[in-house]
Amino acid sequence: MNENDIERQLRQQSLARPSADIDQRMDSLFHRAASGNLRASPPAVPVWLAAAACLVCAAAGFAVRPLLVRQQPPSTVVVVVPLNEALARLLTGNSANRSDEIDFSRAQIHVVRQETSASEKL
């Protein structure tokens, strides 16, 4: 059966006549629904119980989080500055009104991370 046959059969089908009875029944149903009591049904779960469940879940999440998240020791940043005359005077306190600037152009920055031992990883 192709599309043309289906269209021809649909055009030959007789249509149902409009019914005043169905219109009246639908109108009465809509009227009763609109004029009915608009009171909301009580919630399936009391509000206090839902709030208590949220608090319990939050507390459990905060309690379990340290077990799931791997703790890493903080990194240490070390700045290595080669010793020069101005820096030596500054460190020894002999910088009596000298305008020499300390040269940080050759400074090196190292980030040191502490490795965790096997016993700490467990």
Sequence and secondary structure as in RCSB ss.txt:
>XXXX:A:sequence
MNENDIERQLRQQSLARPSADIDQRMDSLFHRAASGNLRASPPAVPVWLAAAACLVCAAAGFAVRPLLVRQQPPS
TVVVVVPLNEALARLLTGNSANRSDEIDFSRAQIHVVRQETSASEKL
>XXXX:A:secstr
  HHHHHHHHHHS      HHHHHHHHHHHHHHHHS       SS HHHHHHHHHHHHHHHHHHHHHHS      
EEEEE    HHHHHHHHT  TT       TT EEEEE     HHHH 
